[in-house]
Amino acid sequence: MSNTRTILKSLGLALTVGLVFQACKKDAPSIERTAVTVTLTNPEGIEDVTIRVATLTLTEINSGEVLTSTAHENGQFAVSAPAGSYAITLSGDISYSRDGLDFEGEVRGVLDGAVISGPEKTVTLDLFLYNNKTGFVLSEIYFTGSLTPEGKTYNGDKYFVVYNNSAEVLYADGLVFAESDFLTTEKREYTPSVMTSAFTTATIVMIPGDGDDYPVQPGESVVVANNAIDHREFNPNSIDLSGADFELQMLPNLNVDNPQVTDLINVSPYLTMHNRGFKSYVLAKFEGDVEAFQAQQAYEYSYDRGAGSIRTVASYQIPNEWIVDAVNLSVESEFQWIVTDPSLDMGWTYCGKVNSDDNRYGKSVRRKVASTTDGGQQILQDTNNSTEDFEPEAALSLAN
């Protein structure tokens, strides 16, 4: 976001967070307290912003303590905030104007790793417009693989499930799956940084079709398997994916082709899925064909590997406005940052609480059901916050 954005001065949104923390015991030592000023900045390109209702949430990263406050009429918050390292988020409804027209909408804000200590602290929280549009969503990601009876890892049975969360027939033709270049467990300074405008990936696959070949009814799903076979023939602890709608073209030594199942197009091969969940995934639709994407969206970035050694990487960028859905994955003990712009996903989900957690095998992340229509269609939760939207360490929906 631009440094020239208008601060929401008219709302008096320099939010001084008062401390009303009380000790659990009468004789407990006093808790270090900090007066925190939170300054909100406008999303780009809008004016005359009025926050109608909002909730500010501070989550202490180490203890998990969650502190919330709702906006008062004067746009100020009062919460309890002992010293610590916090993830700060805001969600709210606003009215605003753009190009002379009046609108109502939703905003979100997220700031990770805000260190709060000392008598006073000032932080800035950037707001972005949130668009909860219905359509295709990633309803389940099975990335962990399974274990054989001998305790060996088995990785060929991974899959994605894409769900039509709308009330209309949608077409899966041209849907793109991409895995992040960047790890959620290793924060680096990448130059040039494009995360606010694009998703960085060199692992991209696409469903074929001419636009109307693969209809998906409201409330129905398509399954994209690593290998669309009955994996129980090779691992009794695995699942049958021979009925998948699509399958990946894997590396030759990993690929087991089912000629009855349509292969995805490798835009930039190969997608194998990180089995500890250190990467993130997006669902997108290109504007233009594959050749145009490859020519126009090539992206080269550099980073410091340490001791002054600079590495340069050739990759691609998918513009954020092309992205239909995004899911950040990580693991609690190793998490450092999300690798999408928070307007796409402001949280993350997981299988396994520590690195190389054996309990992760045979589990997936599954999107929660928000409601059910009168006609019986499930509406899946999609608030662009994977921490809230997904059930971590879930049972596989395709298990027999």
C-alpha positions in Angstrom: 0.0 0.0 0.0 1.1 3.5 -0.8 2.6 5.7 1.9 0.5 8.5 0.5 -2.8 7.0 1.6 -5.1 9.1 3.6 -5.0 8.4 7.3 -8.5 8.1 8.7 -8.2 11.3 10.6 -11.9 12.3 10.3 -12.7 9.2 12.4 -10.2 9.9 15.1 -8.8 6.4 14.5 -5.6 6.8 16.4 -6.6 4.0 18.8 -5.1 4.1 22.2 -5.5 0.7 23.7 -6.0 1.0 27.4 -4.9 -1.7 29.8 -7.3 -3.2 32.2 -5.5 -6.5 32.7 -6.2 -8.1 36.0 -4.0 -10.7 37.7 -5.6 -14.1 38.3 -4.4 -14.1 41.9 -4.6 -11.3 44.4 -1.0 -11.7 45.4 0.4 -12.2 41.9 3.1 -9.7 40.8 1.9 -6.8 38.6 1.9 -7.3 34.9 4.0 -5.0 32.7 1.5 -2.9 30.8 1.9 -0.7 27.7 -0.2 2.1 26.3 -0.5 1.2 22.6 -1.6 3.6 19.9 -3.0 1.8 16.8 -3.2 4.0 13.7 -5.4 2.8 10.8 -4.8 3.7 7.2 -7.3 3.7 4.3 -7.3 1.2 1.5 -6.0 2.8 -1.6 -8.3 4.7 -3.9 -11.2 5.4 -1.6 -12.4 8.4 0.3 -14.9 9.6 3.0 -14.5 6.4 4.9 -16.7 5.8 7.9 -16.4 2.7 10.0 -19.9 1.6 11.0 -18.8 -1.4 13.2 -15.4 -3.0 13.7 -13.6 -5.5 16.0 -10.0 -5.2 16.9 -8.3 -8.5 18.0 -4.9 -8.9 19.6 -3.5 -12.5 19.9 -0.4 -12.9 22.0 1.7 -15.3 19.9 3.4 -17.2 22.7 0.6 -17.6 25.2 -2.3 -17.7 22.8 -4.2 -15.1 24.9 -6.8 -13.4 22.7 -8.0 -9.8 23.5 -10.8 -8.2 21.5 -12.6 -4.9 21.5 -15.4 -3.5 19.4 -15.4 0.0 18.1 -17.1 2.8 20.1 -18.9 5.6 18.4 -15.8 7.7 18.5 -13.8 5.0 16.6 -11.6 4.1 19.6 -10.9 0.7 21.2 -10.1 -0.2 24.8 -8.6 -3.6 25.4 -6.3 -5.3 27.9 -2.7 -5.7 26.5 0.1 -7.1 28.6 3.6 -6.8 27.1 4.2 -9.4 24.5 4.4 -10.2 20.8 1.0 -9.9 19.1 -0.8 -10.7 15.9 -3.3 -7.8 15.4 -6.3 -8.0 13.2 -9.3 -5.9 12.4 -12.6 -6.7 10.7 -15.3 -4.2 10.1 -18.1 -2.7 7.9 -17.5 0.6 6.3 -19.1 3.2 4.0 -17.0 5.1 1.6 -16.9 6.9 -1.7 -14.9 6.2 -4.9 -15.0 8.2 -8.1 -17.9 10.3 -6.8 -20.1 7.2 -6.0 -21.0 6.0 -2.5 -20.5 2.4 -1.4 -20.7 0.1 1.6 -18.3 -2.7 2.1 -16.1 -4.7 4.5 -12.5 -4.1 5.5 -9.9 -6.2 7.1 -6.5 -5.5 8.6 -3.7 -7.8 9.8 -0.3 -7.2 11.4 1.9 -10.1 12.6 4.7 -10.0 15.2 3.9 -6.6 16.7 6.2 -6.4 19.8 4.4 -4.5 22.6 6.5 -3.4 25.6 7.5 -0.4 27.6 5.2 2.4 28.7 4.0 3.4 25.2 3.9 1.8 21.7 2.6 3.0 18.4 1.8 0.6 15.5 0.1 1.2 12.1 -2.5 -1.2 10.8 -3.2 -1.1 7.0 -6.8 -1.8 6.0 -7.8 -3.5 2.8 -11.2 -3.9 1.2 -12.6 -7.4 1.6 -14.7 -9.0 -1.1 -16.5 -12.2 0.0 -17.5 -13.2 -3.4 -19.0 -16.7 -3.9 -17.6 -19.1 -6.5 -15.0 -21.9 -6.5 -13.2 -22.5 -3.3 -10.5 -25.0 -2.2 -12.6 -27.1 0.1 -10.0 -29.7 1.1 -6.3 -30.0 0.6 -4.7 -33.4 1.4 -0.9 -32.8 1.3 0.5 -35.0 4.0 0.5 -38.4 2.4 0.1 -41.6 4.3 2.2 -44.3 6.0 2.5 -47.9 4.9 2.0 -50.7 7.5 5.8 -50.8 7.7 5.9 -47.1 8.7 7.2 -45.8 5.3 5.9 -42.6 3.8 3.6 -42.9 0.8 3.1 -39.7 -1.2 1.1 -40.6 -4.4 -2.3 -40.3 -2.8 -2.5 -36.5 -2.3 -5.4 -34.5 -3.7 -7.3 -31.1 -3.9 -11.0 -30.8 -3.8 -12.6 -27.7 -5.4 -16.2 -26.9 -4.5 -18.8 -24.7 -6.2 -19.9 -22.5 -3.3 -22.2 -20.4 -5.5 -25.9 -20.8 -6.6 -25.0 -21.1 -10.3 -23.3 -23.6 -12.6 -19.6 -22.9 -12.9 -17.1 -24.3 -15.3 -13.8 -25.8 -14.1 -12.2 -25.2 -17.5 -9.0 -23.2 -17.1 -8.8 -23.3 -13.3 -5.2 -22.9 -12.2 -3.6 -24.5 -9.2 -0.3 -23.0 -8.0 2.1 -23.6 -5.1 4.1 -20.8 -3.5 7.8 -20.4 -4.1 8.1 -19.0 -0.6 8.0 -21.0 2.6 5.7 -19.9 5.5 8.4 -21.2 7.8 11.2 -19.0 6.5 10.7 -15.3 6.2 13.1 -13.5 3.8 13.4 -10.1 2.1 12.7 -10.8 -1.5 13.6 -8.1 -4.1 11.6 -6.8 -5.8 8.7 -7.6 -3.5 5.4 -8.1 -5.3 3.3 -9.8 -2.6 0.9 -6.9 -2.3 0.0 -7.3 -6.0 0.8 -10.9 -7.0 1.5 -14.5 -5.8 4.9 -15.9 -6.6 5.1 -19.4 -8.0 7.0 -21.6 -10.3 4.7 -24.6 -9.8 1.5 -24.1 -11.9 -1.0 -26.6 -13.3 -4.3 -26.0 -15.1 -7.5 -27.8 -15.9 -7.9 -28.0 -19.7 -11.1 -27.2 -21.6 -12.7 -24.6 -23.9 -14.8 -22.9 -21.3 -17.8 -25.2 -21.1 -16.4 -28.7 -21.1 -16.4 -29.3 -17.3 -19.6 -27.9 -15.6 -19.8 -28.0 -11.8 -23.3 -27.8 -10.3 -23.9 -25.6 -7.2 -22.8 -27.6 -4.2 -20.8 -30.1 -6.2 -17.0 -30.7 -6.3 -14.2 -31.8 -8.5 -11.3 -33.8 -7.3 -7.7 -33.4 -8.5 -5.5 -36.3 -7.6 -1.8 -36.7 -7.7 -2.3 -40.2 -9.2 -5.9 -41.2 -9.9 -5.5 -44.9 -9.0 -6.7 -47.2 -6.2 -3.7 -46.6 -3.9 -4.9 -49.4 -1.5 -3.3 -51.9 -4.0 0.1 -50.4 -3.0 -0.6 -49.2 0.5 -3.5 -50.7 2.6 -3.5 -47.6 4.7 -4.3 -45.4 1.7 -7.4 -44.5 -0.4 -9.0 -45.1 -3.7 -8.6 -42.1 -6.1 -9.5 -43.9 -9.3 -12.7 -41.9 -9.5 -11.0 -38.5 -9.4 -12.1 -36.0 -12.0 -8.5 -34.9 -12.9 -5.0 -36.0 -12.2 -1.6 -34.3 -12.1 1.2 -35.1 -14.5 3.9 -35.8 -12.0 7.7 -36.3 -12.4 8.3 -39.4 -14.6 9.5 -41.4 -11.6 6.3 -40.5 -9.6 3.7 -40.5 -12.4 1.2 -43.4 -12.6 -1.2 -42.4 -15.4 -4.8 -43.4 -15.4 -5.9 -43.1 -19.0 -9.5 -42.8 -17.9 -8.9 -39.6 -16.0 -8.1 -36.2 -17.6 -4.5 -34.9 -17.0 -3.9 -31.3 -16.0 -1.7 -29.1 -18.1 1.7 -28.4 -16.7 2.1 -24.6 -17.1 5.3 -24.8 -15.0 5.9 -28.4 -13.8 5.8 -30.2 -11.5 3.3 -29.9 -8.6 4.1 -32.4 -5.9 2.8 -30.8 -2.7 5.0 -30.2 0.4 4.1 -33.0 2.8 4.7 -30.9 6.0 2.6 -28.0 4.7 5.3 -25.3 4.6 3.9 -23.8 1.4 0.6 -22.2 0.3 -1.8 -22.7 -2.6 -4.0 -20.6 -4.8 -6.8 -21.3 -7.2 -6.8 -18.8 -10.1 -8.0 -18.1 -13.6 -5.7 -16.6 -16.2 -6.6 -13.6 -18.3 -5.3 -14.8 -21.6 -3.7 -18.1 -22.6 -0.8 -20.0 -21.2 1.7 -18.6 -23.7 0.7 -15.0 -22.8 1.0 -15.8 -19.1 4.4 -17.2 -19.5 5.6 -14.2 -21.6 3.9 -11.4 -19.5 4.1 -12.7 -15.9 7.7 -13.9 -15.7 9.2 -12.6 -12.5 12.8 -12.7 -11.3 13.6 -12.1 -7.6 16.6 -12.1 -5.4 17.3 -12.7 -1.7 20.3 -12.9 0.7 21.1 -16.5 1.6 23.5 -15.3 4.3 27.1 -14.3 4.5 26.5 -11.9 1.6 25.5 -14.6 -0.9 22.7 -13.4 -3.1 20.5 -15.9 -5.0 18.4 -14.9 -8.0 15.4 -17.0 -9.0 13.4 -17.1 -12.2 9.7 -17.6 -11.4 6.2 -16.3 -12.3 3.7 -14.0 -10.6 0.0 -14.5 -10.7 -1.8 -11.1 -10.2 -3.9 -11.1 -7.1 -7.0 -10.0 -9.0 -6.8 -13.3 -11.0 -6.8 -15.4 -7.8 -10.2 -17.1 -6.9 -9.1 -18.6 -3.6 -6.0 -18.9 -1.4 -5.0 -21.1 1.5 -1.8 -20.6 3.5 -0.4 -23.7 5.2 2.2 -24.0 7.9 3.0 -25.7 11.2 2.7 -24.1 14.6 6.2 -24.6 15.8 7.8 -23.2 12.6 5.4 -20.5 11.3 6.9 -17.1 10.5 4.6 -15.5 8.0 1.9 -15.9 5.4 3.1 -15.8 1.8 0.0 -14.2 0.2 -1.3 -10.7 0.5 -3.7 -10.6 3.5 -6.5 -9.5 1.1 -6.4 -13.1 -0.2 -5.8 -14.9 3.0 -5.0 -13.4 6.4 -4.5 -16.7 8.3 -3.2 -20.2 7.9 -4.1 -23.8 8.7 -2.1 -27.0 9.3 -1.7 -30.7 9.8 0.8 -31.4 12.5 1.8 -29.0 15.3 5.5 -29.5 15.1 8.0 -30.1 12.3 7.9 -33.6 10.9 4.9 -34.5 13.2 4.0 -38.1 12.5 0.5 -37.4 13.5 -0.1 -35.5 10.3 -0.2 -38.5 8.0 -3.5 -39.4 6.5 -5.1 -36.0 7.5 -6.1 -33.0 5.5 -7.4 -29.4 6.0 -11.1 -29.1 5.3 -13.2 -26.0 4.9 -15.9 -25.6 7.5 -19.6 -25.5 6.7 -21.1 -22.0 7.4 -24.7 -22.8 6.6 -27.1 -24.9 4.5 -29.7 -23.5 2.1 -33.3 -24.5 2.1 -32.5 -26.7 -0.9 -29.9 -28.6 1.1 -26.7 -27.0 -0.5 -23.9 -26.5 2.0 -22.4 -23.1 2.0 -18.7 -23.3 3.0 -17.1 -20.7 5.2 -15.0 -18.3 3.2 -13.9 -15.2 5.1 -10.4 -15.1 3.5 -8.9 -16.3 6.9 -7.8 -19.9 6.8 -7.3 -19.9 10.5 -11.0 -19.5 10.9 -12.3 -21.1 7.7 -10.6 -24.5 7.9 -10.7 -27.5 10.2 -7.0 -28.5 10.7 -5.9 -32.1 10.9 -9.3 -33.3 9.6 -10.3 -36.8 8.5 -10.1 -37.4 4.7 -13.4 -36.8 3.0 -12.4 -39.4 0.3 -11.4 -42.2 2.8 -13.3 -45.4 2.3 
